[in-house]
Amino acid sequence: MGQKQHEIPLHYRDGKARLAIRTGNNAAWNCACDRHEPLLGYSDVLDGPISSDVVCPDCGRTYRIVAPGAKKVPEYVHEIKPRDS
């Protein structure tokens, strides 16, 4: 039996929302720019290290898969303001 997929909220900085899909400690979603290929990443806390940020290669928007701890079950995906690296 494979891993079950679950819908979780996806919050954009402009206040709009969609759904992301999580399985294990990973999530996938479509960027607000409507990039054809989905973005994919692993979970972390909202104020965690920059290494877990997911940046859209088409538009540069930055996202974080938020969980109660690093590599835990994701609760939601949040578009964040890009941080200096």
Secondary structure by P-SEA (a helix, b strand, c coil): ccbbbbbbbbbccccbbbbbbbcccbbbbbccccccbbbbbbbbcccccccccccccccbbbbbbcccccccccccccccccccc
